């Protein structure tokens, strides 16, 4: 799967969790959703993009969730 599609999917997931009133829970749940439903290779590709280009293409919420809970995606 192309990394641009993963960025788009991560942002869509983030849009869902954006509505949660508890921001810290939303950030953690966003990462847990990706951990649960994405394959390890998809997660590695997303993290590789973040490592290579920073937060390019990610919404602020998704970028923050990855920064805070990155260890859960490995």
VODO-502320 format. One line per field, with one value per atom (N, C-alpha, C): atom name; residue in one letter; x, y, z. Coordinates in Angstrom, 3 decimals, always signed. Each point is the difference from the previous one (the first is absolute). Layout:
! residues N
at	[CA  ...]
aa	[A  ...]
X	[X  ...]
Y	[Y  ...]
Z	[Z  ...]
! end
This chain:
! residues 74
at	[N  CA  C  N  CA  C  N  CA  C  N  CA  C  N  CA  C  N  CA  C  N  CA  C  N  CA  C  N  CA  C  N  CA  C  N  CA  C  N  CA  C  N  CA  C  N  CA  C  N  CA  C  N  CA  C  N  CA  C  N  CA  C  N  CA  C  N  CA  C  N  CA  C  N  CA  C  N  CA  C  N  CA  C  N  CA  C  N  CA  C  N  CA  C  N  CA  C  N  CA  C  N  CA  C  N  CA  C  N  CA  C  N  CA  C  N  CA  C  N  CA  C  N  CA  C  N  CA  C  N  CA  C  N  CA  C  N  CA  C  N  CA  C  N  CA  C  N  CA  C  N  CA  C  N  CA  C  N  CA  C  N  CA  C  N  CA  C  N  CA  C  N  CA  C  N  CA  C  N  CA  C  N  CA  C  N  CA  C  N  CA  C  N  CA  C  N  CA  C  N  CA  C  N  CA  C  N  CA  C  N  CA  C  N  CA  C  N  CA  C  N  CA  C  N  CA  C  N  CA  C  N  CA  C  N  CA  C  N  CA  C  N  CA  C  N  CA  C  N  CA  C  N  CA  C  N  CA  C]
aa	[X  X  X  X  X  X  X  X  X  X  X  X  X  X  X  X  X  X  X  X  X  X  X  X  X  X  X  X  X  X  X  X  X  X  X  X  X  X  X  X  X  X  X  X  X  X  X  X  X  X  X  X  X  X  X  X  X  X  X  X  X  X  X  X  X  X  X  X  X  X  X  X  X  X  X  X  X  X  X  X  X  X  X  X  X  X  X  X  X  X  X  X  X  X  X  X  X  X  X  X  X  X  X  X  X  X  X  X  X  X  X  X  X  X  X  X  X  X  X  X  X  X  X  X  X  X  X  X  X  X  X  X  X  X  X  X  X  X  X  X  X  X  X  X  X  X  X  X  X  X  X  X  X  X  X  X  X  X  X  X  X  X  X  X  X  X  X  X  X  X  X  X  X  X  X  X  X  X  X  X  X  X  X  X  X  X  X  X  X  X  X  X  X  X  X  X  X  X  X  X  X  X  X  X  X  X  X  X  X  X  X  X  X  X  X  X  X  X  X  X  X  X]
X	[+0.843  -0.843  +0.893  -0.385  +0.783  -0.138  +1.089  +0.027  -1.010  -0.208  -0.980  -1.400  -0.322  -1.292  -0.058  +1.119  +0.048  -0.187  +0.602  -0.166  -1.473  -0.617  -1.419  -0.860  +0.272  -0.775  +0.208  +1.246  +0.277  -0.746  -0.039  -0.718  -1.507  -0.540  -1.421  -0.312  +0.869  -0.169  +0.075  +0.954  +0.132  -1.239  -0.637  -1.221  -1.101  -0.074  -0.985  +0.279  +1.240  +0.352  +0.062  +0.078  +0.022  -1.239  -1.102  -1.263  -0.043  +0.940  -0.006  +0.322  -0.747  +0.247  +1.304  +0.460  +1.242  +1.152  +0.770  +1.058  +1.040  +0.435  +1.039  -0.511  -1.251  -0.581  -0.154  -0.365  -0.151  +1.333  +1.071  +1.320  +0.417  -0.203  +0.367  -0.870  -1.308  -0.903  +0.290  +0.409  +0.372  +1.156  +1.034  +1.158  -0.380  -0.824  -0.424  -0.801  -0.803  -0.755  +0.958  +0.996  +0.979  +0.750  +0.380  +0.712  -0.855  -1.276  -0.894  -0.333  -0.204  -0.536  +0.999  +1.168  +1.008  +1.034  +0.500  +1.060  +1.300  +0.927  +1.285  +0.705  -0.100  +0.667  -0.635  -1.306  -0.669  +0.466  +0.098  +0.452  +1.449  +0.850  +1.398  +0.106  -0.822  +0.025  -0.428  -1.020  -0.449  +1.099  +0.606  +1.067  +1.217  +0.273  +1.097  -0.238  -1.228  -0.338  +0.173  -0.474  +0.132  +1.475  +0.797  +1.438  +0.674  -0.462  +0.636  -0.407  -1.271  -0.506  -0.680  +0.096  -0.687  -1.494  -0.760  -1.454  -0.663  +0.770  -0.525  -1.207  -1.112  -1.211  -0.920  +0.497  -0.835  -0.714  -1.221  -0.686  +0.714  -0.164  +0.667  -0.337  -1.241  -0.376  +0.721  +0.053  +0.668  +1.495  +0.594  +1.428  +0.274  -0.849  +0.180  -0.169  -0.998  -0.233  +1.210  +0.578  +1.163  +1.201  +0.186  +1.130  -0.125  -1.197  -0.209  -0.009  -0.492  -0.233  +0.710  +1.071  +0.740  +0.397  +0.403  +0.461  -1.058  -1.269  -1.081  -0.146  +0.554  -0.126  +1.125  +1.046  +1.148  -0.252]
Y	[-1.176  +1.176  +1.245  +0.986  +1.230  +0.799  +0.636  +0.751  +1.141  +0.621  +1.083  -0.489  -1.235  -0.567  -0.229  -0.398  -0.198  +1.319  +1.059  +1.334  +0.401  -0.216  +0.344  -0.796  -1.302  -0.835  +0.430  +0.275  +0.448  +1.296  +0.913  +1.261  -0.220  -0.974  -0.316  -0.579  -0.850  -0.557  +1.135  +0.893  +1.145  +0.873  +0.168  +0.815  -0.604  -1.323  -0.655  +0.285  -0.186  +0.165  +1.465  +0.904  +1.442  +0.427  -0.706  +0.361  -0.390  -0.812  -0.410  +1.190  +0.168  +1.146  -0.085  -1.199  -0.190  -0.155  +1.058  +0.017  -1.095  -0.191  -1.003  -1.406  -0.274  -1.307  -0.155  +1.069  -0.047  -0.318  +0.625  -0.250  -1.454  -0.507  -1.387  -0.967  +0.263  -0.883  +0.004  +1.127  +0.088  -0.954  +0.052  -0.875  -1.460  -0.268  -1.381  -0.555  +0.849  -0.428  -0.405  +0.824  -0.313  -1.289  -0.149  -1.201  -1.253  +0.109  -1.149  -0.402  +0.974  -0.295  +0.093  +0.556  +0.095  -1.096  -0.477  -1.007  +0.659  -0.807  +0.576  +0.748  -0.511  +0.682  +1.365  +0.112  +1.292  +0.991  -0.484  +0.872  +0.438  -0.930  +0.351  +1.037  -0.140  +0.959  +1.388  +0.056  +1.287  +0.629  -0.783  +0.527  +0.404  -0.750  +0.366  +1.343  +0.268  +1.303  +1.099  -0.237  +0.999  +0.268  -1.045  +0.166  +0.749  -0.243  +0.596  +1.426  +0.301  +1.331  +0.725  -0.517  +0.633  -0.234  +1.005  -0.130  +0.304  +0.058  +0.388  -0.842  +0.662  -0.661  -0.446  -0.093  -0.431  +1.197  -0.232  +1.051  +0.189  +1.152  +0.227  -1.057  -0.472  -0.993  -1.321  -0.450  -1.268  +0.111  +1.099  +0.206  -0.028  +0.659  +0.018  -1.399  -0.728  -1.357  -0.889  +0.104  -0.817  +0.403  +1.299  +0.445  -0.507  +0.066  -0.373  -1.504  -0.758  -1.433  -0.862  +0.500  -0.700  -1.417  -0.162  -1.306  -1.078  +0.369  -0.979  -0.466  +0.746  -0.370  -0.906  -0.142  -0.820  -1.476]
Z	[+0.000  +0.000  +0.000  -0.774  -0.071  +1.292  +0.387  +1.251  -0.026  -1.153  -0.071  +0.378  -0.360  +0.398  +1.503  +0.580  +1.455  +0.730  -0.522  +0.589  -0.052  -1.157  -0.169  +0.977  +0.120  +0.918  +1.450  +0.375  +1.371  +0.297  -0.960  +0.195  +0.127  -0.736  +0.125  +1.381  +0.481  +1.346  +1.020  -0.200  +0.893  +0.015  -1.148  -0.071  +0.866  +0.037  +0.853  +1.473  +0.412  +1.405  +0.426  -0.949  +0.293  +0.789  -0.195  +0.660  +1.477  +0.443  +1.408  +0.897  +1.085  +0.874  +0.796  +0.286  +0.762  -0.994  -0.180  -1.017  +0.231  +1.233  +0.251  -0.306  +0.330  -0.322  -1.507  -0.675  -1.455  -0.672  +0.465  -0.582  +0.190  +1.194  +0.270  -0.789  -0.064  -0.740  -1.493  -0.531  -1.404  -0.292  +0.819  -0.191  +0.231  +0.987  +0.250  -1.177  -0.633  -1.173  -1.125  -0.258  -1.038  +0.362  +1.237  +0.454  -0.221  +0.287  -0.076  -1.438  -0.877  -1.321  -1.154  +0.233  -1.057  +0.173  -1.105  +0.047  +0.478  +0.512  +0.410  -1.135  -1.222  -1.120  -0.282  +0.189  -0.181  +1.067  +1.237  +1.088  -0.211  -0.443  -0.270  -1.116  -1.029  -1.107  +0.483  +0.839  +0.546  +0.842  +0.880  +0.845  -0.833  -1.057  -0.892  -0.656  -0.401  -0.589  +1.036  +1.203  +1.058  +0.285  +0.047  +0.239  -1.146  -1.214  -1.166  -0.284  +0.214  -0.377  +1.147  +1.183  +1.122  -0.100  +0.324  +0.048  -1.338  -1.066  -1.306  -0.392  -0.210  -0.442  +1.115  +1.207  +1.120  +0.615  +0.457  +0.737  +1.338  +0.616  +1.285  +1.052  +0.012  +1.002  -0.231  -1.231  -0.306  +0.293  -0.385  +0.265  +1.499  +0.771  +1.453  +0.583  -0.464  +0.502  -0.261  -1.188  -0.333  +0.843  +0.187  +0.829  +1.432  +0.558  +1.400  +0.235  -0.965  +0.207  -1.032  -0.552  -1.046  +0.419  +1.239  +0.469  -0.147  -0.009  -0.151  -1.447  -0.937  -1.414  -0.482  +0.784  -0.419  +0.226]
! end
